[in-house]
Amino acid sequence: MPAKENGTRNATHSPFMSEEAKTAQSVPATKCMNHEWANNPRWKGVERPYTAEDVLRLRGSVQIEHTLARLGAERLWELLQTEPYVNSLGAMTGNQAVQQVHAGLKAIYVSGWQVAADANNAGQMYPDQSLYPADSVPNLCRRINSALQRADQVHHAEGKAAPGETWFAPLVADAEAGFGGTLNAFELMKGMIEAGAACVHFEDQLSSAKKCGHLGGKVLVSTTEAIQKLVAARLAADVMGVPSLIMARTDADSAQLLTSDIDPRDRAFCTGERTAEGFFRIRGGIESAIARGLAYAPYADLIWCETSHPDLEEARQFAEAIHAKHPGKFLAYNCSPSFNWRKHLDEATIACFQQELARMGYKFQFVTLAGFHALNLSMFELARAYKLAGMTAYSRLQEKEFSSETQFGYEAVKHQRFVGTGYFDQVQQVITGGLTSTMALAGSTKRSSLAESTFAPQEHGPDAACQPILGDCPHIPVQVEHGPEEMLLPSGD
C-alpha cells in the first residue's frame, strides 16, 4: 500500500513541468526581455549574439536578487549620463573605500594589480601577472561593500545622512584577462556580481601570459576570442538579472605578440614573423588599438585603450576614431601611476588633463594604484618621522587627524566609533531592552580623551591637516637625518 501511494504521489506531483506550463511561463518573460532590450535606452548600441530564450533557459527556476550590483550598475550608468566625467581612485581595503566616499568620490576602482600586490586570497605579494586565485578581486569587492555597509549602518543609526547620495558607491572591478577561456570569464563575471560590482572590465591579453599594461611581453588573443569573453560577461549579467556595465580594455597600443592570425581583422598588423613559442609578431600602436576598440564597441558599454604615457593627442585620435562609427560610446582612461606626470606634462596641462579628456568622451577616469601608493608612502613617512622624532611624530599625525575632523568631517580619528562600536552598543541595547551594563563605549578612554569636535567645513587654508608629520621639533634630542625636503611632506601636498 505505501508503495502504491508513493507511486501515485510521484505520478500526480511530477517534479517536471509540462511543456504547456513551460510555454505559459516563458513566453511573457521572453517578450518582456526582448522589449527591454529593444526599447530601453540603456541598451542602445549593445549587441547580444544570443536570445532572450537562451538567457531564461540558463537562468534557472529561481531569480536570485543581487541588490548591490544592481543598484551600483544603475547608479554608475546615471552618473555617466549626467556628470561631465566620473573620476575614481583604486582602493585596496574597505577603509580606503570608506574614506574615498566620505571625501566625495562617486565611484571606486578595484584594481587587479593592487589585489596581486597585497590583497589576494593567497596572502602573497605578487606582480600583476594573474598569479593570484581568481576569486580574489570578487572577495575584495565583497570586503569593500561590507565596509561601506558598516559606514552606512553607523550613520543611519546615528540619524546622519550619507555623504553625497549614498555610501554605496559603484565598484568598477578588474577581471584582468578572465583567468582562462570564455567559461572562466562567465563564472568570474557571476562572482563579481555576487560580490556587488557594478562594472567589470576584461582585457584582450592571453590570460596565461597576462602582464600589467605597462610591462613588456604582452600577448594578445585574437579579436574573436576577446569579443567572446565580452559576450560571456554580458550573458552572465543577463542570466543574473543585473544591468552590469561591461568595459572592454585593449592592450594593442603596446603589445607586440598575438596568439593566432585566424581573425582577418588581426592579420593587417601581423609582420609574418613567429616567436620560439609560436606567437605571431604584430605591429602595436594606436591604429591597432583603434581597430580593436571598434571591434569591441558593440559588445561593451565602455572602451579603454591602455597607453604607455599621458598623451592628449593620442587620446583624441582614439576617441574620434571610435565615435566616428559609434557616436556617444563611453570611453575610459587610466591616469596611471606608471606615468611620470611631471616629466611628460607641465602643471597647467596636468591641472586640466581630466577635463580635456572628458570633452573627448572619456567619462570614466581613474588612478588604478592610488591605494597602493597612498598606503605605502603614508606609512613610510610616519615610520621615518617616528624613527627620528619618536612620539612627536605620531602626535603630529594625530593633530592632522583632529584638524581634518574639524575642517572636513574626517571620522577615523574616533576609531572605535568608526568601526561600529556604538552601532553594536545599540544592537545590545535593543536585545536587552535597554538593561545592559556592558556597553563598550560607556566609560571608554576613547570617549573621554577625544572629545566631540565641531565640523566646520573649509576648502583651503594652511592648517594642521596640510602640515608635514615631521616638522620643526626643537625640543626633541634626536639626530635628524637631512634629506630631500619633499620626502617629509604628506602624500598629496
Summary of the structure (lengths in Angstrom):
residues: 493
radius of gyration: 26.4
end to end distance: 84.9
largest distance: 97.6
contacts: 1520
relative contact order: 0.09
helix: 50%
strand: 10%
